[in-house]
């Protein structure tokens, strides 16, 4: 089951423990506003995520991010069906994010 987080505190705790944030929005969305230190952006809708996920280390922890939580949920579930065990979804995505943005 894909785990979800919804607060800045939960997000920061995972990042401080070494989790890697992955933003699955479009390049335009990503460039408009992103969570600081979110350096990996793989667009879910254009298939980029499907092409790039094989470069990810399945032993690491990932936090999936999108605009509303839908694409990131799909991407997280996709990772889990492909052998990734520690995957979190940012519930509500950037719409509900109350923390800082770049």
N, C-alpha and C positions, 0 to 999 in steps of 0.2 A: 504494500500500500504506500502510495506517495504521501509523504509528510508535508504539512503546510505550516508556514510561519506567517505572521501578520504584523509584527511590530518591528520597529527599528532596533530595539534591544535584542530581540531574537536573531535578527539578521546579523547584527554586529557580533553577537556571541559566536555564531557559526563561522563568520569570516575570521574572527580572532583565533578560532580553532583550526583554521586552514582551509575552510570551504572556498570553492571557486565560484563566483557569480557568473552566470551566463545569461545575457540578454538576447531574447529571441524575437525582438521587434525588428521592423524595417530599419534600414540605415538612416532614413529621414527621422523616424521616431527616436532612434538611439542618439543621433546628433543633436536633436532638439533639447533633450533633457535625459540625463542618466544618473544613476546612483554613483557617487564617487568611487573610484577604483574598480569599476566594472569595465574591464578591458576586453572581454570576449563578447563579441556580438555576432550571432549567427541567425540570420533571418529564417524564421520557421516557414513563412508563407511562400517564399520563392525556392524552397528546397535546399538552401545553403546549409541548414542544420543537418539535414539527412546526409549531405556530402561530407561534412566536417566532423560529425560526432565520433567517427572512428579514430580521430586524433586524440580523443579524450582518454584519460586513464580511469578505468572502471573502479579502481581501488580508492579513488578520491571522493570527496564530498562536494556536491554541486548545489547551488541555489539558482533556480530558474526564475527569470524575470520577463514580464511583458507589460502591455498596457493595462489589461484588466484581470489577468490571471488565467485566461483561457488558453492562449497559445503556450504559455509556460507550463500549464498543467499537461497539455498534450505532449510537449517535448519531454517533460519529466517522466511521464508514463512510457513514452517511447524508449527513453534510456533504461528504465527499469525492465522493460521486456527484452532489452539487449544486454542484460547482465549487470547493470549498475545497481548497487544496493543502497547507497547513501545519497538520496536525491530529495531536495526540498523545493516546494513551490512557494513563491511570494504571493500569498492569497490577496486578491484584489489588485495585484500589479502596481504599476506606477500611479494609477488613479487613487489608490488608497495609501500610497507611500507618503509619510509625513516627515521623513528625514530629509537631509540635504540632497541637492542635485547639482550636477555640473552642466 
